Amino acid sequence: VGEGNGLAVSNDPVNLADLAGHSYGITSDPLTQFAVVYSAIIHDVDHPGVPNAQLVKEETRNAQIYK
């Protein structure tokens, strides 16, 4: 592993450029594509947009329930 501008550089045969082409079948299956996008969208439904630590600090109702 070499050092450059603070990023790790690997001399291994498997590097990020090689891994970028591997999607484990996600790009070839339309149902899986839909499931990934749909789950990403609904993951944050009703989330106020602040970190959980902030919700605990503000003592919101959900923070008290799920403490």
TIBA-27881 format. One record per atom (N, C-alpha, C, O): residue number from 1; residue in three letters; atom name; x, z, y. Coordinates in pm, 1 decimal. Atoms other than C-alpha are relative to their C-alpha. Layout:
<pts>
+-----+---------+-------+----------+----------+----------+
| num | residuo | atomo |       c1 |       c3 |       c2 |
+-----+---------+-------+----------+----------+----------+
| NUM |     ALA |    CA |        X |        Z |        Y |
...
+-----+---------+-------+----------+----------+----------+
</pts>
This chain:
<pts>
+-----+---------+-------+----------+----------+----------+
| num | residuo | atomo |       c1 |       c3 |       c2 |
+-----+---------+-------+----------+----------+----------+
|   1 |     VAL |     N |     85.8 |      0.0 |   -118.0 |
|   1 |     VAL |    CA |      0.0 |      0.0 |      0.0 |
|   1 |     VAL |     C |     89.3 |      0.0 |    122.7 |
|   1 |     VAL |     O |    175.0 |     87.0 |    138.2 |
|   2 |     GLY |     N |    -80.1 |      9.0 |   -120.8 |
|   2 |     GLY |    CA |    149.3 |   -105.3 |    329.3 |
|   2 |     GLY |     C |    -73.7 |     55.9 |    119.9 |
|   2 |     GLY |     O |   -193.2 |     84.8 |    113.6 |
|   3 |     GLU |     N |     60.7 |    -49.6 |   -122.2 |
|   3 |     GLU |    CA |     87.7 |     14.9 |    679.8 |
|   3 |     GLU |     C |     16.9 |   -105.5 |    108.4 |
|   3 |     GLU |     O |    121.2 |   -170.0 |    118.7 |
|   4 |     GLY |     N |     -5.9 |     96.2 |   -108.5 |
|   4 |     GLY |    CA |      7.9 |   -202.7 |    975.8 |
|   4 |     GLY |     C |    -54.7 |     63.8 |    125.9 |
|   4 |     GLY |     O |     10.8 |    147.1 |    188.5 |
|   5 |     ASN |     N |     62.8 |    -50.2 |   -122.0 |
|   5 |     ASN |    CA |   -227.5 |   -127.7 |   1259.1 |
|   5 |     ASN |     C |    -91.6 |    118.2 |    -28.4 |
|   5 |     ASN |     O |   -192.7 |    134.4 |     39.9 |
|   6 |     GLY |     N |     82.3 |   -114.7 |     35.0 |
|   6 |     GLY |    CA |   -369.6 |    187.0 |   1098.3 |
|   6 |     GLY |     C |    -93.8 |    -28.8 |   -116.0 |
|   6 |     GLY |     O |   -160.0 |     61.9 |   -166.6 |
|   7 |     LEU |     N |     85.1 |     36.1 |    112.8 |
|   7 |     LEU |    CA |   -554.7 |     -3.1 |    827.1 |
|   7 |     LEU |     C |     85.3 |    -10.3 |   -125.4 |
|   7 |     LEU |     O |    199.0 |    -57.3 |   -121.0 |
|   8 |     ALA |     N |    -74.7 |      8.7 |    126.2 |
|   8 |     ALA |    CA |   -450.2 |     21.8 |    465.4 |
|   8 |     ALA |     C |      3.1 |   -145.5 |    -46.0 |
|   8 |     ALA |     O |    -99.1 |   -214.0 |    -44.0 |
|   9 |     VAL |     N |    -16.1 |    135.0 |     51.4 |
|   9 |     VAL |    CA |   -316.2 |   -304.4 |    327.6 |
|   9 |     VAL |     C |     46.2 |     13.8 |   -144.0 |
|   9 |     VAL |     O |    143.1 |     84.1 |   -172.8 |
|  10 |     SER |     N |    -31.0 |    -12.7 |    141.8 |
|  10 |     SER |    CA |   -308.1 |   -344.8 |    -47.4 |
|  10 |     SER |     C |     63.0 |   -128.3 |    -51.5 |
|  10 |     SER |     O |     23.4 |   -238.1 |    -12.7 |
|  11 |     ASN |     N |    -61.8 |    114.9 |     64.3 |
|  11 |     ASN |    CA |    -86.1 |   -573.2 |   -249.7 |
|  11 |     ASN |     C |    -56.9 |    -22.9 |   -138.9 |
|  11 |     ASN |     O |     -8.3 |   -108.2 |   -213.3 |
|  12 |     ASP |     N |     63.4 |     13.9 |    131.1 |
|  12 |     ASP |    CA |   -309.5 |   -533.6 |   -554.9 |
|  12 |     ASP |     C |    -69.7 |   -134.5 |     -8.7 |
|  12 |     ASP |     O |   -112.1 |   -189.5 |     92.9 |
|  13 |     PRO |     N |     67.7 |    128.8 |     17.2 |
|  13 |     PRO |    CA |   -459.2 |   -850.7 |   -703.2 |
|  13 |     PRO |     C |   -147.5 |      5.0 |     41.0 |
|  13 |     PRO |     O |   -203.7 |    -96.9 |     81.2 |
|  14 |     VAL |     N |    139.7 |    -13.8 |    -40.4 |
|  14 |     VAL |    CA |   -809.0 |   -715.6 |   -631.4 |
|  14 |     VAL |     C |     -0.5 |     61.7 |    139.0 |
|  14 |     VAL |     O |     43.8 |    175.1 |    157.1 |
|  15 |     ASN |     N |      7.3 |    -52.2 |   -135.5 |
|  15 |     ASN |    CA |   -866.7 |   -676.1 |   -258.7 |
|  15 |     ASN |     C |   -139.7 |    -23.2 |     56.7 |
|  15 |     ASN |     O |   -227.4 |    -72.8 |    -14.1 |
|  16 |     LEU |     N |    133.1 |     11.4 |    -58.8 |
|  16 |     LEU |    CA |  -1160.8 |   -676.4 |    -19.7 |
|  16 |     LEU |     C |    -50.4 |   -142.7 |      3.5 |
|  16 |     LEU |     O |   -170.2 |   -166.2 |    -12.4 |
|  17 |     ALA |     N |     42.6 |    140.3 |     -1.6 |
|  17 |     ALA |    CA |  -1165.2 |  -1054.6 |      5.8 |
|  17 |     ALA |     C |    -56.2 |    -39.7 |   -136.3 |
|  17 |     ALA |     O |   -153.6 |   -114.5 |   -144.8 |
|  18 |     ASP |     N |     50.5 |     29.2 |    134.0 |
|  18 |     ASP |    CA |  -1210.0 |  -1073.0 |   -370.7 |
|  18 |     ASP |     C |   -134.0 |     68.1 |    -23.7 |
|  18 |     ASP |     O |   -224.5 |      9.3 |    -82.8 |
|  19 |     LEU |     N |    122.2 |    -76.4 |     24.1 |
|  19 |     LEU |    CA |  -1478.6 |   -804.5 |   -372.3 |
|  19 |     LEU |     C |   -117.9 |    -52.1 |     80.6 |
|  19 |     LEU |     O |   -232.9 |    -32.2 |     41.7 |
|  20 |     ALA |     N |    108.2 |     50.4 |    -85.3 |
|  20 |     ALA |    CA |  -1677.8 |   -973.1 |    -95.3 |
|  20 |     ALA |     C |    -85.8 |   -102.6 |    -72.8 |
|  20 |     ALA |     O |   -204.0 |   -117.4 |    -41.7 |
|  21 |     GLY |     N |     74.7 |    101.1 |     73.4 |
|  21 |     GLY |    CA |  -1781.2 |  -1247.0 |   -336.8 |
|  21 |     GLY |     C |    -84.8 |     55.2 |   -112.7 |
|  21 |     GLY |     O |   -164.2 |    -17.9 |   -172.0 |
|  22 |     HIS |     N |     74.2 |    -61.1 |    110.4 |
|  22 |     HIS |    CA |  -1924.8 |  -1004.4 |   -590.0 |
|  22 |     HIS |     C |   -117.4 |     79.1 |     54.9 |
|  22 |     HIS |     O |    -99.0 |    175.9 |    128.8 |
|  23 |     SER |     N |    119.9 |    -69.2 |    -49.4 |
|  23 |     SER |    CA |  -2281.1 |   -897.0 |   -521.7 |
|  23 |     SER |     C |    -75.8 |     68.1 |   -111.7 |
|  23 |     SER |     O |   -182.2 |    125.4 |    -88.4 |
|  24 |     TYR |     N |     63.4 |    -63.4 |    115.3 |
|  24 |     TYR |    CA |  -2367.0 |   -770.7 |   -870.0 |
|  24 |     TYR |     C |   -141.9 |    -50.5 |    -20.0 |
|  24 |     TYR |     O |   -228.5 |     25.5 |    -63.5 |
|  25 |     GLY |     N |    129.4 |     60.9 |     25.2 |
|  25 |     GLY |    CA |  -2664.0 |  -1008.8 |   -884.4 |
|  25 |     GLY |     C |   -103.7 |     18.9 |    109.6 |
|  25 |     GLY |     O |   -214.7 |    -33.1 |     98.4 |
|  26 |     ILE |     N |     98.9 |    -26.8 |   -104.6 |
|  26 |     ILE |    CA |  -2833.5 |   -891.0 |   -566.1 |
|  26 |     ILE |     C |    -41.0 |   -128.3 |     70.5 |
|  26 |     ILE |     O |   -159.1 |   -147.9 |     99.0 |
|  27 |     THR |     N |     33.8 |    120.7 |    -75.1 |
|  27 |     THR |    CA |  -2813.3 |  -1227.0 |   -392.1 |
|  27 |     THR |     C |    -69.2 |   -105.3 |    -84.1 |
|  27 |     THR |     O |   -125.8 |   -199.7 |    -29.0 |
|  28 |     SER |     N |     60.1 |    102.6 |     83.7 |
|  28 |     SER |    CA |  -2939.7 |  -1421.9 |   -691.1 |
|  28 |     SER |     C |   -144.0 |     31.7 |    -41.0 |
|  28 |     SER |     O |   -210.5 |    -52.7 |   -101.0 |
|  29 |     ASP |     N |    133.8 |    -40.7 |     41.5 |
|  29 |     ASP |    CA |  -3265.7 |  -1231.7 |   -742.8 |
|  29 |     ASP |     C |    -86.8 |     30.6 |    122.2 |
|  29 |     ASP |     O |    -62.7 |    130.3 |    190.4 |
|  30 |     PRO |     N |     83.5 |    -21.1 |   -117.8 |
|  30 |     PRO |    CA |  -3536.1 |  -1263.0 |   -473.7 |
|  30 |     PRO |     C |    -74.0 |    133.9 |     -1.2 |
|  30 |     PRO |     O |    -93.0 |    194.3 |    104.3 |
|  31 |     LEU |     N |     70.3 |   -128.8 |      7.0 |
|  31 |     LEU |    CA |  -3721.8 |   -953.6 |   -598.1 |
|  31 |     LEU |     C |     94.2 |    114.6 |     36.7 |
|  31 |     LEU |     O |     54.3 |    208.4 |    105.7 |
|  32 |     THR |     N |    -98.5 |   -102.7 |    -34.3 |
|  32 |     THR |    CA |  -3406.2 |   -743.7 |   -572.6 |
|  32 |     THR |     C |     32.2 |     -4.9 |    148.8 |
|  32 |     THR |     O |     46.5 |     99.4 |    212.6 |
|  33 |     GLN |     N |    -23.2 |     12.9 |   -144.5 |
|  33 |     GLN |    CA |  -3339.3 |   -881.7 |   -223.4 |
|  33 |     GLN |     C |   -112.8 |     66.5 |     77.2 |
|  33 |     GLN |     O |    -88.0 |    141.8 |    171.4 |
|  34 |     PHE |     N |    115.2 |    -59.8 |    -66.7 |
|  34 |     PHE |    CA |  -3690.2 |   -782.6 |   -118.9 |
|  34 |     PHE |     C |      3.6 |    151.8 |    -12.8 |
|  34 |     PHE |     O |    -20.3 |    222.7 |     85.0 |
|  35 |     ALA |     N |     -2.6 |   -144.1 |     22.5 |
|  35 |     ALA |    CA |  -3654.2 |   -436.0 |   -274.0 |
|  35 |     ALA |     C |    104.6 |     68.9 |     86.7 |
|  35 |     ALA |     O |     79.8 |    177.2 |    139.8 |
|  36 |     VAL |     N |   -106.5 |    -57.7 |    -81.4 |
|  36 |     VAL |    CA |  -3325.7 |   -372.0 |    -91.1 |
|  36 |     VAL |     C |    -41.1 |      4.6 |    146.8 |
|  36 |     VAL |     O |    -24.0 |    107.1 |    212.9 |
|  37 |     VAL |     N |     41.6 |      4.6 |   -140.4 |
|  37 |     VAL |    CA |  -3461.9 |   -481.4 |    246.9 |
|  37 |     VAL |     C |   -117.4 |     95.1 |     24.7 |
|  37 |     VAL |     O |   -118.0 |    168.4 |    123.6 |
|  38 |     TYR |     N |    117.1 |    -85.3 |    -15.1 |
|  38 |     TYR |    CA |  -3794.7 |   -301.9 |    198.1 |
|  38 |     TYR |     C |     39.6 |    148.2 |     -2.2 |
|  38 |     TYR |     O |     -8.6 |    226.4 |     79.7 |
|  39 |     SER |     N |    -39.9 |   -140.7 |      6.6 |
|  39 |     SER |    CA |  -3628.7 |     25.2 |     96.9 |
|  39 |     SER |     C |     80.3 |     41.0 |    123.1 |
|  39 |     SER |     O |     69.8 |    154.9 |    168.4 |
|  40 |     ALA |     N |    -74.8 |    -30.2 |   -122.3 |
|  40 |     ALA |    CA |  -3394.0 |      5.2 |    396.5 |
|  40 |     ALA |     C |    -94.8 |     20.0 |    117.7 |
|  40 |     ALA |     O |    -72.7 |    107.0 |    201.9 |
|  41 |     ILE |     N |     96.6 |    -11.7 |   -109.9 |
|  41 |     ILE |    CA |  -3691.1 |    -43.9 |    629.7 |
|  41 |     ILE |     C |    -78.3 |    129.9 |     -8.4 |
|  41 |     ILE |     O |    -92.0 |    200.5 |     91.5 |
|  42 |     ILE |     N |     85.7 |   -118.7 |      9.7 |
|  42 |     ILE |    CA |  -3907.0 |    237.3 |    492.6 |
|  42 |     ILE |     C |     78.8 |    129.7 |     -8.6 |
|  42 |     ILE |     O |     20.7 |    237.7 |      1.9 |
|  43 |     HIS |     N |    -82.2 |   -120.2 |     12.1 |
|  43 |     HIS |    CA |  -3615.8 |    478.8 |    453.1 |
|  43 |     HIS |     C |    -13.9 |     89.1 |    123.5 |
|  43 |     HIS |     O |    -19.1 |    211.5 |    110.7 |
|  44 |     ASP |     N |      2.5 |    -78.1 |   -123.6 |
|  44 |     ASP |    CA |  -3638.2 |    587.3 |    817.5 |
|  44 |     ASP |     C |   -136.5 |      5.7 |     66.1 |
|  44 |     ASP |     O |   -145.3 |     38.8 |    184.4 |
|  45 |     VAL |     N |    133.2 |    -10.3 |    -58.5 |
|  45 |     VAL |    CA |  -4013.5 |    572.4 |    870.5 |
|  45 |     VAL |     C |    -25.0 |    145.0 |     39.5 |
|  45 |     VAL |     O |     -0.4 |    236.8 |    -38.8 |
|  46 |     ASP |     N |     34.4 |   -132.6 |    -53.2 |
|  46 |     ASP |    CA |  -4120.5 |    869.2 |   1081.5 |
|  46 |     ASP |     C |    121.6 |     86.6 |     30.1 |
|  46 |     ASP |     O |    107.8 |    207.0 |     51.9 |
|  47 |     HIS |     N |   -119.9 |    -75.6 |    -34.8 |
|  47 |     HIS |    CA |  -3759.5 |    971.4 |   1148.0 |
|  47 |     HIS |     C |     13.7 |     -1.8 |    151.8 |
|  47 |     HIS |     O |      2.7 |   -107.9 |    213.4 |
|  48 |     PRO |     N |     -4.9 |     -6.5 |   -146.5 |
|  48 |     PRO |    CA |  -3716.9 |   1091.7 |   1507.2 |
|  48 |     PRO |     C |    123.4 |    -62.6 |     63.2 |
|  48 |     PRO |     O |    128.0 |    -77.5 |    185.3 |
|  49 |     GLY |     N |   -117.3 |     67.1 |    -55.7 |
|  49 |     GLY |    CA |  -3376.9 |    925.2 |   1547.5 |
|  49 |     GLY |     C |    112.2 |     92.9 |     40.2 |
|  49 |     GLY |     O |    205.4 |     49.9 |    108.2 |
|  50 |     VAL |     N |   -109.0 |    -93.7 |    -27.2 |
|  50 |     VAL |    CA |  -3161.4 |   1236.8 |   1575.5 |
|  50 |     VAL |     C |     48.5 |     57.4 |   -132.6 |
|  50 |     VAL |     O |    -26.1 |     57.4 |   -230.4 |
|  51 |     PRO |     N |    -52.3 |    -55.6 |    124.9 |
|  51 |     PRO |    CA |  -2936.5 |   1398.9 |   1313.2 |
|  51 |     PRO |     C |    -77.1 |    124.6 |    -44.3 |
|  51 |     PRO |     O |   -138.4 |    193.8 |     37.1 |
|  52 |     ASN |     N |     69.4 |   -116.4 |     53.8 |
|  52 |     ASN |    CA |  -3078.6 |   1666.4 |   1086.1 |
|  52 |     ASN |     C |     49.0 |    130.0 |     63.0 |
|  52 |     ASN |     O |    -30.0 |    222.0 |     84.1 |
|  53 |     ALA |     N |    -54.8 |   -120.3 |    -63.2 |
|  53 |     ALA |    CA |  -2845.7 |   1925.1 |   1242.6 |
|  53 |     ALA |     C |    -68.1 |     26.7 |    134.4 |
|  53 |     ALA |     O |    -92.8 |    141.8 |    170.3 |
|  54 |     GLN |     N |     68.8 |    -15.9 |   -128.6 |
|  54 |     GLN |    CA |  -3012.5 |   1861.7 |   1578.8 |
|  54 |     GLN |     C |   -142.4 |     50.5 |    -21.5 |
|  54 |     GLN |     O |   -190.8 |    133.6 |     55.3 |
|  55 |     LEU |     N |    136.0 |    -45.5 |     30.2 |
|  55 |     LEU |    CA |  -3358.1 |   1908.3 |   1423.6 |
|  55 |     LEU |     C |     -0.7 |    148.6 |    -36.4 |
|  55 |     LEU |     O |    -92.2 |    221.8 |      1.4 |
|  56 |     VAL |     N |    -10.5 |   -142.6 |     34.4 |
|  56 |     VAL |    CA |  -3247.0 |   2243.1 |   1280.0 |
|  56 |     VAL |     C |     24.5 |     81.6 |    125.8 |
|  56 |     VAL |     O |    -34.9 |    187.8 |    144.3 |
|  57 |     LYS |     N |    -30.1 |    -71.8 |   -125.4 |
|  57 |     LYS |    CA |  -3104.6 |   2346.5 |   1617.6 |
|  57 |     LYS |     C |   -125.2 |     13.2 |     87.1 |
|  57 |     LYS |     O |   -146.3 |    116.1 |    151.2 |
|  58 |     GLU |     N |    123.0 |     -1.6 |    -80.2 |
|  58 |     GLU |    CA |  -3435.1 |   2256.8 |   1786.5 |
|  58 |     GLU |     C |   -114.8 |     71.3 |    -70.6 |
|  58 |     GLU |     O |   -222.5 |     88.7 |    -13.6 |
|  59 |     GLU |     N |     99.0 |    -71.7 |     80.4 |
|  59 |     GLU |    CA |  -3625.2 |   2440.7 |   1511.3 |
|  59 |     GLU |     C |   -131.6 |    -75.9 |    -10.3 |
|  59 |     GLU |     O |   -239.1 |    -20.0 |     11.4 |
|  60 |     THR |     N |    120.6 |     80.7 |     16.4 |
|  60 |     THR |    CA |  -3867.3 |   2157.2 |   1451.7 |
|  60 |     THR |     C |    -74.2 |     42.5 |   -126.0 |
|  60 |     THR |     O |    -19.3 |    112.2 |   -211.3 |
|  61 |     ARG |     N |     84.7 |    -38.6 |    113.3 |
|  61 |     ARG |    CA |  -4149.5 |   2196.2 |   1202.0 |
|  61 |     ARG |     C |     60.8 |    -45.1 |   -132.6 |
|  61 |     ARG |     O |     68.9 |     33.2 |   -227.3 |
|  62 |     ASN |     N |    -59.9 |     50.8 |    123.7 |
|  62 |     ASN |    CA |  -3986.2 |   1974.6 |    938.9 |
|  62 |     ASN |     C |    129.2 |     73.2 |    -34.6 |
|  62 |     ASN |     O |    155.2 |     99.3 |   -152.0 |
|  63 |     ALA |     N |   -125.6 |    -73.1 |     26.3 |
|  63 |     ALA |    CA |  -3651.7 |   2154.0 |    975.7 |
|  63 |     ALA |     C |    -29.1 |    136.1 |    -59.5 |
|  63 |     ALA |     O |     43.6 |    183.3 |   -146.9 |
|  64 |     GLN |     N |     35.5 |   -132.1 |     54.6 |
|  64 |     GLN |    CA |  -3821.8 |   2484.9 |    908.5 |
|  64 |     GLN |     C |    -55.9 |    -11.7 |   -140.7 |
|  64 |     GLN |     O |    -31.0 |     74.5 |   -225.0 |
|  65 |     ILE |     N |     57.2 |     18.4 |    133.1 |
|  65 |     ILE |    CA |  -4010.8 |   2348.2 |    608.6 |
|  65 |     ILE |     C |    107.8 |    -27.8 |   -103.3 |
|  65 |     ILE |     O |    104.3 |     27.5 |   -213.2 |
|  66 |     TYR |     N |    -99.8 |     47.4 |     95.9 |
|  66 |     TYR |    CA |  -3706.8 |   2187.2 |    443.9 |
|  66 |     TYR |     C |    134.6 |     70.7 |     11.4 |
|  66 |     TYR |     O |    234.5 |     20.5 |    -40.1 |
|  67 |     LYS |     N |   -124.2 |    -75.1 |    -16.6 |
|  67 |     LYS |    CA |  -3443.4 |   2446.6 |    537.2 |
|  67 |     LYS |     C |     57.4 |     39.8 |   -132.2 |
|  67 |     LYS |     O |    162.3 |    104.0 |   -137.1 |
+-----+---------+-------+----------+----------+----------+
</pts>
